[in-house]
Amino acid sequence: KAGTKAVNDKLDEFAREHMGLSGEVNDVRDAVRNLKRRLISLDRDVSDLKGGRENDSSKMGLGKLSDVPSEYDEVTKVEKSVCMQEPVRSLYRSIREIITMVFNKGIRHNDVVEC
């Protein structure tokens, strides 16, 4: 039960630390949405350069943009900036710590009190 308390304490700490995170999470979501829009737009541009729109934008990935180096670099920078924002890194770090505690203490899902 001490392990369960430690995990619950960590979950409480996690919740307190990240209560104000919703605005920052929304900013990250907006950045991801913008990235998706830019990918679709770049897909259209690449398709136009190739002389048609035979490529479906849903099948377009970053790999196919590699023949347009400057756009590829720009999209990659946006993607990295979203992933490297401190709130996102902090969130993943906290989740990783909680998961590690659960595995190290051998705690089952039913032992953890839900928030």
Beta strands, then each sheet from edge to edge (+ up, - down):
end
